[in-house]
Amino acid sequence: MYIYIICPVRHATEVWQQATLTYASELEKQGHNVYLPFRDANQKDNTGKKICEAHAMAVFNCDEIHIAYDGESEGWLFDLGMAFVLNKTIKIIEHLFPTKTKGKSYPNMVYQWQKEQAEKKWRGVHDIYNVV
């Protein structure tokens, strides 16, 4: 399986990078191919467009998205939006994701998305807008 890991990149701490590297390594030991943005995309890009293009191609081609979020990252929303539009199967990396919040939030939406996918109730944009 080809897995894309949404995770903090630009302002990620050493601890976060090591935690996501460890997680990716465990998946790779299981025989999965893993795309880890800070490791697998050239981060030397003055505008970020080439980085976004590399991530878009990886999201498009992946079988599943695993999500780590530190509560600070902005770039994860771009990747999350692509996964949402493409109706990708997601998995929250529990030890690298915030707990639910009160009210509306992106983490809460991701928890709901994962829950509905598990219950086979998730309707992606393809179903909602009859897009092929």
Buried (B, 14 or more C-beta within 10 A) or exposed (E): EEBBBBBBBEEBEEEBBEBBBEBBEEBEEEEBEBBBBBBBBEEEEEEEEBBBEBBBEBBEEBEBBBBBBBEEBEBBEBBBEBBBEBBBBBBBBEEBBBEEEEEEEBBBEBBEBBEEBEEEEBEBEEEEEEEE
